[in-house]
Amino acid sequence: MAGFGVPIARDIAPAKDLLCLARLVLLLRRLKPDVVTAGTPKAGFLGMLAARLSGVRTRVYHLHALRLETASGVSRRILTLTERLAASCATRIISVSDSLRYRYIALGLAPAEKITVLEQGSANGVDASVFDRARLGTIQRATRRSQLGIGPVDPVIGFVGRVIPDKGVEFLVDAFETVLLRFPRAWLLLIGQTEAHHPLPRGLLPRIQRHPRIIRLGYQRNVVEFYQLIDVLAFPSLREGFGNVALEAGAAGVPVVGFSVTGVVDSVVHGRTGTLVRPRDASALSTALCSYLGDVELRNRHGEEGRKRAGQFSPESLWAAFALEYRRLLVSE
């Protein structure tokens, strides 16, 4: 079956958004689908609105995150309005985590009976076997570390994600400076790309680029080997839908330190697979990171618990739950 492309701007762009909505409505009226599924704030809003205007009976909004949580002023008001409209146009909302569902309901964006979480949550689960630490042998691991300029016993903190303000990069860099006071041989491995439309605070990027103990690797298509090079994953995101990188780290036997925020509280079990600290608290973040770097037994114990838990989020189980939910919706609606 041939595909149909309708470009959607990621950020607010009124003229482009109206054109996109018109194209979606025309396309859906031509295709006459039984169900429309849409996700992400912009695509969710435009997709659900277009589906309703086109008379599609079953409209499913996949709630992956709540971008308005870190927005303010006019942007927050616009995002709140679009979320309410997307939710009102949807006949069912599937959230990727319990905490995101609770937050959505608490903000009055949708009634509780309209929104659900399948299985234990997450967008697509994780194939834990792919991240198995045994996949990269000891010699290969040492060689890869050497190629990056990292000593065989140097402590390594990893970060995987977009290098943008919402991911808490500023707090991580501040925390890392404090970590170095106790572990001067430590490294911070940053895996992810910056985004021009989500710039870091002024002066932060040059500070990262000049830092002798921070290694920037940019976007990596395959991050599996990098989880196996680090001792602890720093996950200082200020908001998430679920936080799949925490599951990936857990599958690799790596404990996680993050902020206690929406989405992260679902992917990290405090005191078992990692440690959660107060949001935006660089001091607490550095203390938790140091606790893992200085305690091999704690690191191994929480890493093993993370590995066991990651195994509970198989993609196949989630796919089966999605299939069951869609069959139910198509019959009942």
N, C-alpha and C positions, 0 to 999 in steps of 0.2 A: 504494500500500500504506500502510495506517495506521501511524503511529509509536506507540511505547510509551515512556512516561516513567517512569524510576526514579531519584529524586533521590539523589545521592551527596554526603555531606559531604566537603569538601576535607581537613580536618584530622582527627586521631584523635578519634572519637566512638563509643565501644563500643556503646551502645544503638542509635544510628542505623545503625551499620554492620551490626549483626546483623539489623536489620529490612530493610535494603537487600539483604543477602545472601539472606534468605528470599524476598524479592520477585523477585530475579534468578533464583533457582532455579525458582520457580514459573513465571516467564515463559518461561525456556528450555525447561522440560519441556513447556510448552504449544506453543511454536513449533517445537521439534525442529530447530534449525539444523544445517547441515553443518559450519559453522565459526563460531567466536566470536573476535573481535578486541577487545583491550582495551589501553588505554594510560594513562599517568600512574600514580604509585605507588598511590593509593587505588583507582582504577577498575581498574587492572591486577590488584591483589590480589583484590578482590572479584569481578571479572569472570572471572578464570582459575579461582578456587575454585568459583564458581557453575557454570561450564561443566563442570568436572570432575565435580562432584556431580550434574550433570544428564546426564552421559554423552555430552557432545559430543565427537566424535572428534578434530577439528582445532581446537586452541586456540593462538592466536597472541598473544603478549605484545609490544606495541610499547614498547620501552625508550627513553623520551625524555630521562631524566635520572636522577641518583642522589642523591636528596634527603638520604640519610644521610651524605653526604660532609661536610656542614657541621653535622650534628647531633652531640649528645654525650649521655652519661648514658643515662637510661631511654629517651629519644626515639630515640637511635641504636639501642639494642638492639631496640626495637619495630620500627623501620623495617627493620633487618637481617632480623628474623624474617619480616616480611611480604614482603620481596623474595625471600627463599628459598622461601617458600610459593608466591608467584606464579610463580617460575621453575620450581619442581617440578611445578606444575599445568599449565604450558604445554607444548605439544608442539614449539613453535618460538618463539624470541625474536629479534626484529628490532631491532637497535640503530641509533640515528641517527648514530653516529660510531665510528670505530676506537678512539679513546682510551677511550670509555665502555665499549666491549666489553672491552678489555683490563683496565680497572679492575674490571668486574663479575666477570670470570674470576679476577683476582688476589685478590679478596675471598672467593672460594669460593662465590659466589652461584649459579653455573651452570657446567656443563662447557662447554669450548670448542666442542665439536661441536654444541651446541644453539643457539648464538647466532651471528647473521650480520649483516653490514652490506650494504645494497643500494647499488649504484653507488658514488658517493663519499661517501654519507651525507647527512644532513640529514633533517628531518621531512617536508618537502614541496617542497624545492628553492626556487628563487627566479626569478621572471620578471624578468630583468635589464633588459628594455626599459622596464618601468614606472618604474624608478629612474634612467633616463638623465638626466644633468644638463642636457641640451639641452631637456628638456621644460619647464623653467622658464627663461624668457628673462632676460637680464641686467637689464633694466629691472624686471621682476617681482621678481627676487631682491633688488634694491636697495630696492624699495618695501616688500617684506615685512620686510627687515631694519630699515628705518626705522620701520615700525609697531611693532616690538618694542623700539625704542629703541637699536638697534645701529648704530654708524657704518659707513659704506661700506667702510672698510679695517680695522675692528676685528677682531682674531683671535677665532674662535668655536670652542669645544670643545663637542661634543654628547654627550648621553647619552640612549639610548632603551631603556626597559625598566621593569619594576616598581621602585619606589623602596623597596626593602626591604634588610635587612642582607646577604642572600645575594648581592645584586648589587654589593656592595662600595662602596656610596654613601659610607660614612664615609671610606674611603681616597681616594675621588675628591675629596671636599670638602677634605680635608687637602692633597692634591696640588695642587688649584686655588689654594689660598692661596699655595703656593710658586711656582706659575706666574705669579701676579700680581706677584711681586717682579721678574720679568724682563719681563713683558708686562702692564703696569698697565692697558692698554685691553682686555684679554681679557675674554670673557664665557663663562659656562658655561650651556648650554641644557639643562635637565632636562625630558625628555619621558617621562611615565609617572606612574602614580598610587601613592600610599602604600596600605598595607593594614593594617587595624586588628589583624588576627591575626598580622601579622609587623611589629611596631613597630620603628622605628629606635632606635638607642641614645639614651638620655636626653639631651636638649638639642640633638640634631643637627637635628631638624626646625625648631625656632625659629631656629637658627643659619642654616639654609638660607633660611628665610623673610625674615630680616632682612638677608641679604647683598645689597649693592647691585649686585653683578656676576653674580648668579645669577638666571636667569629660569626660573621654574617654569611649565610649560604644562599639567601634568596629563596625563590620558589623551587621546590623539588617535587617532581612528579611521583617519585617513589621514596617515601620517608621511612620505610621499614628498617633499613640498616642504621639510621640515625638514632632510633629509639634504643638500639642495642649498644650505642656508644656512650649513653648518658647514665648518670647515677640517680637523678631525680628530675621529674618534669615540673617546670614552673608553669602554672596555668592561672595567671592573674586576670582573667577576663572579667569585665564589669557586668556582662550579661551574656547569657547563652540560651539556646533552646534546650539542648541536652549536654553538649560537650563531648563529642565523640573522641577527641584526642586523648581524653582521660582513659577511655576504654582501650584505645590502641596502646597507650603506655602500659596500662595494666596487663594487657595481653603479652607484652614484652617483659613483664616482671619488674616494671619501674614504678615506684611510688609517685604520687602526685601531690603538689602543694598548690592550693588555689584559694580564691576568695569565696566566701559563703554567699553566693548570689544565685539568682534564678538559673536553673539548668545545670550549674556546676554541682549543686547539692544533690542532684540525682545521679551524676556520673562519678562522683567521688564519695566514698563512704568514710566519713571522718573517723580517724582512729583505727581504721581497718585497712583501707586501700590507699590512704593518704591523709593529709591534714588540711582542714579548712580554717581560714583566719578571717578577721574582720575586713570587709571590703575597703580598698584604697589605703590600707595600712602597710606601708613598705617595711616598717620595723618588724611587725608581726610576720610578714612574709619572709624576711631574711632569717628570723629566728627559726621558723619551721624548716626552711631550706637547710640551715646549718645542722639542725637536729638529725637530718638524714645523712648529710655528708660526714658527720662525726660518729655515726652509729651504724655500722655495717649490719648488725643483727636486726635492728629496726627496719633498715632499708630492705633487707631480704624478706623479712616477715610481711611487711606491707606489700612488697612487690609480689610475693606469692599469693596473697589474698586478692590482689588486683588481677592476677592471672586467672585465678579460679572464677572470679566474678565475671570477667570478660567472656568466659566460656558460656555464660548464661544468656548472652545476647546474640545468638546465631541469626544471621540474615534469613535463613530458611524459615525459622519459627516466626519471624516478623512478617515475612512474605505471606505465609499461610494465614496469619491473623488479618492481614490486609485483604486477602482474597475472600475470607469469610465475611468480613465487614462489608465489602462491596456487594457481595451476593445478597446479604441481608438488606442493604439499602435499596438495591434494585428491585427486590421483591416487595418490600414494605412501602416504598414510595411510589 
